[in-house]
Amino acid sequence: MVEEVQEELVGLLEEIALDDSQVVLYNDDINTFDHVIELLMKVCKHEALQAEQCAMLVHYKGRCVVKKGSFDKMKTIHNKLSISGLTAEVE
């Protein structure tokens, strides 16, 4: 019984650790607001207002966390954003 509980706790802790990644989008002088907003809606599944707010934060602050989740999912999102010309990284 104790071993089962310990195994379950270890599994939960591993899941929490894996969900601790985020995609950070950085400002550039190349991409338009419309392009960034469109990609955030398409790739990150943002609503229009959320995508617009993230684009504004990136423009004025230089960066914005646009998505959080498991490393594998964040790496996929990062790749799609990068292929589309945006500057992003997984942290």
Buried (B, 14 or more C-beta within 10 A) or exposed (E): EEEEEEEEEEEEEEEEEEBEBBBBBEBEEEBEEEBBBBBBBEBBEBEEEBBBBBBBBBEEEEBBEBBEBBBEBBEBBBEBBEEBEBBBBBE
